[in-house]
Amino acid sequence: MKSPNQYQFTWDLLGDIALGRPNLGPTTRLEVYRLMQFCFRDVLEKNFGAKKTDQIFYDSGKLAGSEFYQHILAQAENPNQPGDFNELIRRTQKALSDMGIGILRVEKADLAAGSFILTVSEDLDCSGLPELDFEICVYDEGFIAGILESFTGKSFKVKEIDCWCTGDRTCRFSAEVV
């Protein structure tokens, strides 16, 4: 049965990069990613407003985080220690660094309460941008929520509390079970 939306996400949409890009490979310049992201934001905001656009980016990030967990992080899970939070963080740090996405650190983790403070430095979305007086890493909020929800089975609300674009030099996120 055909999906109601033409481009419903599946991991297969990432394609066979080795086959399709035998010379250029899997990497591109950060400017190209940001060009795509900020052009999407601009067009979406013009059509739907900033609040709806933020929700679209959060939801997209959440889907991506869930898929990233299933296809990248869970694949490397240690069968002797399933559900080990420290192992999840280690795998996530390595994957984000290896893929050039950012440098993840945990500042606070209260597993029992489901409360975390995480930072991502040198991130794709905003590191090096001018100060804008507002946080812009809404996609990242959703991405982190998607990973945490996939790992724990609990719903999370993730909010950026510090951003490169507000004068900080790392992006800081609070994550709370809802």
Residue pairs with C-beta under 8 A, 6 or more apart in sequence:
7 13
9 63
9 67
11 67
11 70
11 71
17 25
17 26
27 100
30 124
33 124
34 124
34 125
37 125
37 139
41 53
41 57
44 52
44 53
44 56
45 53
48 56
54 138
57 138
57 139
57 142
58 138
58 139
58 141
58 142
58 145
59 142
60 139
60 142
61 138
61 139
61 140
61 141
61 142
61 143
61 144
61 145
61 146
62 142
62 143
62 145
62 146
62 149
63 142
63 146
64 139
64 142
64 143
64 146
65 142
65 143
65 144
65 145
65 146
65 147
65 148
65 149
65 150
66 146
66 147
66 149
66 150
67 146
68 95
68 143
68 146
68 147
69 146
69 147
69 150
69 151
70 150
72 95
73 88
73 91
73 92
73 95
73 147
73 150
73 151
74 150
76 91
76 95
77 87
77 91
78 84
78 87
81 87
83 151
85 109
85 111
85 151
88 147
88 151
89 104
89 106
92 104
92 147
93 103
93 104
93 105
95 101
96 102
96 103
96 104
96 120
97 103
97 104
100 124
101 123
101 124
102 120
102 121
102 122
102 123
102 124
102 127
102 171
103 120
103 121
103 122
104 118
104 119
104 120
105 118
105 119
105 120
105 121
106 116
106 117
106 118
107 117
107 118
107 119
107 172
108 115
108 116
108 117
109 115
109 116
110 116
113 177
114 152
114 154
114 156
114 176
114 177
115 174
115 175
115 176
115 177
116 148
116 173
116 174
116 175
116 176
117 161
117 172
117 173
117 174
117 175
118 144
118 172
118 173
118 175
119 162
119 170
119 171
119 172
119 173
120 137
120 140
120 170
120 171
120 173
121 127
121 169
121 170
121 171
123 137
123 140
123 164
123 171
125 136
125 137
125 139
125 140
125 171
126 136
126 137
126 163
126 164
126 165
126 171
127 164
127 171
128 164
129 136
129 164
129 165
130 165
131 165
131 166
131 167
132 165
132 166
133 165
133 166
134 163
134 165
134 166
135 160
135 161
135 162
135 163
135 165
135 166
135 171
136 163
136 165
137 160
137 163
137 171
137 173
138 160
140 160
140 171
140 173
141 158
141 159
141 160
141 173
142 158
144 156
144 158
144 173
144 175
145 156
145 157
145 158
145 175
148 154
148 156
148 158
148 175
149 155
149 156
152 177
154 177
155 177
155 178
156 175
156 176
156 177
156 178
157 175
157 176
157 178
158 173
158 174
158 175
158 176
159 173
159 174
160 171
160 172
160 173
161 172
161 173
161 174
162 168
162 170
162 171
162 172
163 171
163 172
164 170
164 171
